């Protein structure tokens, strides 16, 4: 079973690199960022399938973060790790 990892700042350079490395190792990436267009394109280019995009999430907004984690749990039933970039 593939690990499900949430990557914050996934639309940025470091976030993209982390997401690509996780996906290349067979992981499922939950890409989170405040912006949507570059995030959607980045996830579309990842190897594998089943990845998730959470766009428009500001990490300074507690309720938004809680909703993001709830969305991950609703879709996958678990979250194995978080990489904060």
C-alpha distance (Angstrom), angle and dihedral (degrees) to the residues before:
residue distance angle dihedral
X1 . . .
X2 3.81 . .
X3 3.78 120.3 .
X4 3.78 114.8 -111.5
X5 3.79 110.3 -139.8
X6 3.79 128.2 -177.9
X7 3.81 112.1 -143.8
X8 3.80 116.1 -163.2
X9 3.79 119.4 -154.6
X10 3.79 86.8 24.3
X11 3.81 94.2 157.8
X12 3.82 91.7 60.9
X13 3.79 126.4 84.2
X14 3.81 96.9 -98.4
X15 3.80 93.2 41.1
X16 3.80 91.6 51.2
X17 3.81 91.2 50.0
X18 3.81 92.3 49.4
X19 3.82 92.3 46.9
X20 3.81 91.3 49.0
X21 3.81 92.2 49.4
X22 3.80 92.6 49.0
X23 3.80 92.6 47.5
X24 3.82 91.6 46.5
X25 3.81 88.2 57.1
X26 3.80 90.3 53.6
X27 3.79 97.9 -97.6
X28 3.77 127.4 141.5
X29 3.80 112.0 -119.4
X30 3.78 126.0 -148.5
X31 3.80 101.7 -163.3
X32 3.80 114.0 -156.8
X33 3.80 127.9 -176.5
X34 3.79 142.3 135.1
X35 3.81 91.9 -110.8
X36 3.79 126.5 64.6
X37 3.82 113.9 -167.2
X38 3.82 99.0 61.9
X39 3.78 90.1 38.3
X40 3.81 94.0 55.9
X41 3.80 91.4 48.2
X42 3.80 93.0 47.8
X43 3.81 93.5 50.9
X44 3.80 91.4 46.5
X45 3.82 88.3 58.3
X46 3.81 96.4 50.7
X47 3.79 118.9 108.8
X48 3.77 115.8 -112.1
X49 3.77 128.4 25.4
X50 3.77 141.5 -98.8
X51 3.78 96.0 59.4
X52 3.81 117.8 150.8
X53 3.81 132.5 -141.1
X54 3.79 122.0 -148.3
X55 3.80 105.4 -177.6
X56 3.76 128.0 177.0
X57 3.81 95.2 32.8
X58 3.81 116.1 141.5
X59 3.81 110.5 -159.0
X60 3.80 88.8 -148.7
X61 3.80 89.3 65.6
X62 3.81 108.4 81.4
X63 3.81 97.2 -166.4
X64 3.83 90.6 49.0
X65 3.81 90.1 52.6
X66 3.79 91.2 48.9
X67 3.80 89.8 50.3
X68 3.81 90.6 49.9
X69 3.80 92.4 53.1
X70 3.80 90.0 45.4
X71 3.83 89.2 54.0
X72 3.80 90.4 52.2
X73 3.79 91.5 48.7
X74 3.81 91.3 47.8
X75 3.80 91.8 52.8
X76 3.81 102.3 37.3
X77 3.80 105.7 15.5
X78 3.79 91.3 -131.6
X79 3.80 145.5 41.2
X80 3.80 116.7 -146.4
X81 3.79 101.2 -173.4
X82 3.78 149.3 -8.7
X83 3.80 127.5 -140.0
X84 3.80 111.7 -166.2
X85 3.80 109.9 -159.2
